Structures are given as C-alpha cells and as structure tokens.
Amino acid sequence: MNSNSFDSTDYLILASITNGITKYTSIFKNCKKTNAGKFRDHVNKLENENLITIDKNDNWFTRNTNPSIILKEDGEKFVKEHLEKINQEWKIHLTNNKK
C-alpha cells in the first residue's frame, strides 16, 4: 500500500476511528470540506486497501443506515506506522472545530 496516495481526508477518517468515532455519519461530519460522494470514495479506497471495514456486530438496520467502521489488522498496522501524520490531521481538525 502506498501511503503517498492518501490525502488529509483519508488520514482524518483513520484519525476519527482511532479516536473512538466509528459511526459513518459522525466521521462524515468531521470531514466538513468533503461532499458525500467524495467521502464515500475515500471510505471505499480505505476499504479496498484493506484498512477498514464495517463492523459485522452491528445489526442489519444499523449496518445499512449508519454503520460502525472499524480498523482491520492492516489498518491497525498502518495507523501505527503513520501515527504522526494521523495525529497531525486530528490536531488540525480539533483546531478548526474550535473556531
């Protein structure tokens, strides 16, 4: 996996999950500058890279309306390897939300 293909939205999605925000709509709200279609593209990319998945423990309705997104094993490794960048995006997000 090429971390150069990831942008700030990808890192913010991973930062949200790492910081306990796992619901799809809550993560989307963190990505204020990204429209719904582009956000879905980012989620799909992270899924295709085998970093995230939908939590299978959610019931059918939740999985199909507002699923929980969790890190897969590769995602956990990626987060550990790129923790500095993920934390940087999270700090930027928190700073922008204070305004």
MOPE-V967178 format. One record per residue. N is the residue number from 1. RES is the residue in one letter. PHI is phi in degrees with one decimal (999 if undefined). PSI is psi as a letter, one per 20 degrees, with the letter a starting at -180 (NA if undefined). OMEGA is omega in radians with two decimals (* if undefined). Layout:
N_RES_PHI_PSI_OMEGA ; N_RES_PHI_PSI_OMEGA
This chain:
1_M_999_p_-3.06 ; 2_N_-102.6_o_-3.11 ; 3_S_-66.3_i_3.09 ; 4_N_-68.4_i_3.14 ; 5_S_-83.4_i_3.13 ; 6_F_-94.1_q_3.09 ; 7_D_-116.4_a_-3.04 ; 8_S_-61.4_h_3.12 ; 9_T_-65.2_g_3.11 ; 10_D_-60.3_g_3.14 ; 11_Y_-66.6_h_3.11 ; 12_L_-68.1_h_3.07 ; 13_I_-60.9_g_3.13 ; 14_L_-64.4_h_3.11 ; 15_A_-64.9_g_3.12 ; 16_S_-60.1_g_-3.14 ; 17_I_-61.9_g_3.14 ; 18_T_-61.7_h_-3.13 ; 19_N_-94.9_j_2.99 ; 20_G_89.7_j_3.10 ; 21_I_-96.8_o_-3.01 ; 22_T_-114.9_i_-3.12 ; 23_K_-73.6_p_-3.07 ; 24_Y_-51.4_g_-3.08 ; 25_T_-67.9_h_3.11 ; 26_S_-68.5_h_3.09 ; 27_I_-65.8_g_3.12 ; 28_F_-58.9_g_3.12 ; 29_K_-62.3_h_3.08 ; 30_N_-69.2_h_-3.09 ; 31_C_-99.1_m_-3.01 ; 32_K_-58.1_h_-3.07 ; 33_K_-88.4_j_-3.09 ; 34_T_-114.7_p_3.11 ; 35_N_-75.3_r_-3.02 ; 36_A_-60.6_g_-3.13 ; 37_G_-65.1_g_3.12 ; 38_K_-65.6_h_3.11 ; 39_F_-60.4_g_3.12 ; 40_R_-61.1_h_3.08 ; 41_D_-59.9_g_3.13 ; 42_H_-66.3_g_3.12 ; 43_V_-62.5_g_3.12 ; 44_N_-60.2_g_3.14 ; 45_K_-61.6_g_3.14 ; 46_L_-66.3_h_3.06 ; 47_E_-66.6_g_-3.14 ; 48_N_-64.6_h_3.09 ; 49_E_-81.1_j_3.10 ; 50_N_67.5_k_-3.13 ; 51_L_-96.6_h_-3.10 ; 52_I_-132.3_r_3.06 ; 53_T_-155.4_r_3.04 ; 54_I_-80.4_p_-3.14 ; 55_D_-68.4_o_-3.12 ; 56_K_-70.8_i_3.12 ; 57_N_-78.1_i_3.06 ; 58_D_-67.6_q_3.08 ; 59_N_-72.5_r_-3.04 ; 60_W_-55.6_g_-3.10 ; 61_F_-61.1_g_-3.13 ; 62_T_-64.2_g_3.13 ; 63_R_-60.0_h_-3.08 ; 64_N_-100.5_i_3.12 ; 65_T_-118.4_g_-3.13 ; 66_N_-149.3_m_-3.03 ; 67_P_-69.3_q_2.96 ; 68_S_-83.6_p_3.11 ; 69_I_-110.7_p_-3.10 ; 70_I_-124.4_q_3.08 ; 71_L_-79.2_p_2.99 ; 72_K_-87.1_r_-3.13 ; 73_E_-57.9_g_3.10 ; 74_D_-63.3_h_3.11 ; 75_G_-65.6_g_3.11 ; 76_E_-63.6_g_3.09 ; 77_K_-64.0_g_-3.13 ; 78_F_-61.0_g_3.14 ; 79_V_-61.5_g_3.12 ; 80_K_-62.1_g_-3.11 ; 81_E_-72.6_h_-3.06 ; 82_H_-120.5_k_-3.07 ; 83_L_-58.1_h_-3.13 ; 84_E_-60.6_g_-3.13 ; 85_K_-66.6_g_3.13 ; 86_I_-64.2_g_3.11 ; 87_N_-64.5_h_3.11 ; 88_Q_-62.6_g_3.13 ; 89_E_-65.2_h_3.12 ; 90_W_-66.1_g_3.11 ; 91_K_-63.3_g_3.10 ; 92_I_-60.9_g_3.12 ; 93_H_-60.0_g_-3.13 ; 94_L_-63.6_g_3.12 ; 95_T_-63.8_g_-3.14 ; 96_N_-67.1_h_3.14 ; 97_N_-77.0_i_3.13 ; 98_K_-75.1_h_-3.08 ; 99_K_-76.7_NA_*
